[in-house]
Amino acid sequence: MTSGGRTARTVVRGDVELHCRDWAGAADRRPVLLLHGLAGHAGEWDALAAALAPGRRVVAFDQRGHGRSTRRPAHVDRAAYVADVLAVADRLGLERPLLVGQSLGGHTALLAAAAHPGRFGALVLVEAAAGRAEDAPAQIGNLLGGWPLPFPDRAAAVGFFSGGPGGESWADGLERRPDGWWPRFDTEVMVASMAPLAARDHWEDWAALTCPTLLVLGQHGIIPPAEADRMLALRPEVRAASLLGAGHDVHLERPGELHRLIGEFLEELEEEPEELEGPEELEG
């Protein structure tokens, strides 16, 4: 199915269906694979994807437990999320894509790039970090448990999510039922997805990365300054940007600025010759 310049595709991995949005673009330029954050959906990336395409192919997908993908998967550990990224990239033929992830999607992108050196050409983390998030499951449970469900109509949902493009995007992640508007996810699945981040940090994975990396933070985001400083101390070659006035949802609040940063990053990557990073370079 094609809509708005994109094609809907489904990747099946085991008992999980992953619903993808695929924007066709120039085959000779590096493709982009986009990962949304916790409780989000692939549609959050529509503005960025449309801006990057048709100059290059762009794919975004609803991660397991989210959106139109399998709602209650058997596994929501970090390895399952990472394996889904590999499955989408492989099945859709994305050769050494730029992997972009926001929040939990950024954490997944970090782990995918660390576990499969050479499979992804470069990495962009948006409001994501490597540290342990000890209180995250409880915080997520309290946050989502505070939503006044069901929303009586879409306008009420947009208003609850503070209006504007961000509120519209969050409302896009809801589904309409006879009694009102509900999330396309189960809160307990979201809490379980955050549990691994509370169990351990991933500093070793971050330090082991060798692919070009861009770190984008919001001035009022959730990444503690000390954690961002440690990330840059461990990998001083990483490019970093903090967007003034932006919060955690940088991609919704500042889509134009994020597009500019990613576009410049891509242009620089394509001006440099490719280098083999390891044996997986020959796989795909």
Secondary structure, DSSP 8 states (H G I E B T S, - for coil): -EETTEEEEEEEETTEEEEEEEE---TTS--EEEE--TT--GGGGHHHHHHHTTSS-EEEE--TTSTTS-SS-S--SHHHHHHHHHHHHHHTT--S-EEEEETHHHHHHHHHHHHSTTTSSEEEEES--SS--TTHHHHHHHHHHTS-SSBSSHHHHHHHTTSHHHHHHHHHTEEEETTEEEESS-HHHHHHHHHHHHH---HHHHHH--S-EEEEEETTSSS-HHHHHHHHHH-TT-EEEEETT--S-HHHH-HHHHHHHHHHHHHHHHHS-----SGGGG--
